[in-house]
């Protein structure tokens, strides 16, 4: 989380300038990654809570990893735009999944 905050603060104006160009692709990638995680877990016959957990973890871990690679190994701040936006959006999709399925789970107990 600290890596994401640092990248957003450092490249705030660049992110604002390029957000419109990449938000849809990064959101699509995030949702697709979460869907693959969920379907893989279901294919392995895991329970619904386990499948949801794997789905969220699959979608959330990629943003930070990409930021670390771009900022440390490649040392190219311009390339940090897409992973930074992905990282911002992933908390929204992950939060939605937690809120939606968490309420469903509470209702069933």
C-alpha positions in Angstrom: 0.0 0.0 0.0 2.8 2.4 0.8 4.4 1.8 -2.6 1.1 2.7 -4.3 0.7 5.9 -2.2 4.3 6.9 -2.9 3.8 6.4 -6.7 0.6 8.3 -6.8 2.0 11.2 -4.9 5.2 11.3 -7.0 3.4 11.1 -10.3 0.1 12.8 -9.5 -0.1 15.1 -12.5 1.0 12.4 -14.9 -1.7 10.1 -13.6 -4.3 12.8 -13.9 -3.2 13.5 -17.5 -3.3 9.9 -18.6 -6.1 8.4 -16.5 -8.7 8.8 -19.3 -6.5 6.9 -21.7 -5.8 3.8 -19.6 -8.5 3.4 -17.0 -10.8 1.2 -19.0 -8.0 -1.2 -20.0 -6.7 -1.5 -16.5 -10.2 -2.0 -15.0 -10.8 -4.7 -17.6 -7.5 -6.4 -16.8 -8.3 -6.3 -13.1 -11.8 -7.7 -13.5 -10.5 -10.4 -15.9 -7.8 -11.4 -13.4 -10.3 -11.6 -10.6 -12.6 -13.7 -12.8 -9.8 -16.1 -13.7 -8.9 -16.5 -10.0 -12.5 -17.2 -9.1 -13.1 -19.7 -11.9 -9.8 -21.4 -11.2 -10.8 -21.9 -7.6 -14.2 -23.2 -8.6 -12.6 -25.6 -11.1 -10.6 -26.9 -8.2 -13.8 -27.4 -6.3 -13.0 -24.9 -3.6 -15.8 -23.4 -1.5 -17.4 -20.0 -2.3 -15.5 -18.2 0.5 -12.2 -19.7 -0.7 -13.0 -18.8 -4.3 -13.8 -15.2 -3.4 -10.6 -14.9 -1.4 -8.5 -16.2 -4.3 -10.3 -13.9 -6.7 -9.6 -10.8 -4.6 -6.0 -11.8 -4.0 -5.5 -12.4 -7.7 -6.8 -9.0 -8.5 -5.0 -7.1 -5.8 -1.4 -8.5 -5.9 -0.6 -7.5 -9.5 -0.6 -3.7 -9.1 2.0 -3.5 -6.4 4.2 -6.1 -8.1 4.1 -4.1 -11.4 4.9 -0.8 -9.6 7.9 -2.4 -7.9 9.2 -3.8 -11.2 8.7 -0.5 -13.1 10.1 1.8 -10.4 13.1 -0.3 -9.2 14.2 -2.5 -12.1 13.2 -0.4 -15.1 13.6 3.0 -13.3 11.0 4.5 -15.7 8.4 6.7 -14.0 6.4 7.1 -17.2 5.9 3.4 -17.3 4.4 3.5 -13.8 1.2 5.2 -15.1 -0.7 2.0 -15.9 0.3 0.0 -12.8 -0.5 3.0 -10.6 -4.0 3.4 -12.1 -4.5 -0.4 -11.9 -3.5 -0.2 -8.2 -6.0 2.6 -7.5 -8.8 0.7 -9.4 -8.0 -2.7 -7.8 -9.0 -1.4 -4.4 -12.4 -0.4 -5.8 -13.1 -3.8 -7.3 -11.7 -5.6 -4.3 -13.7 -3.5 -2.0 -16.8 -4.1 -4.0 -16.3 -7.9 -3.9 -15.8 -7.7 -0.1 -18.8 -5.5 0.5 -21.1 -7.6 -1.9 -20.1 -11.0 -0.8 -19.6 -10.0 2.8 -23.2 -8.8 3.0 -24.4 -12.0 1.3 -22.5 -14.1 3.8 -23.9 -12.1 6.8 -27.5 -12.5 5.4 -27.1 -16.3 5.1 -25.9 -16.8 8.7 
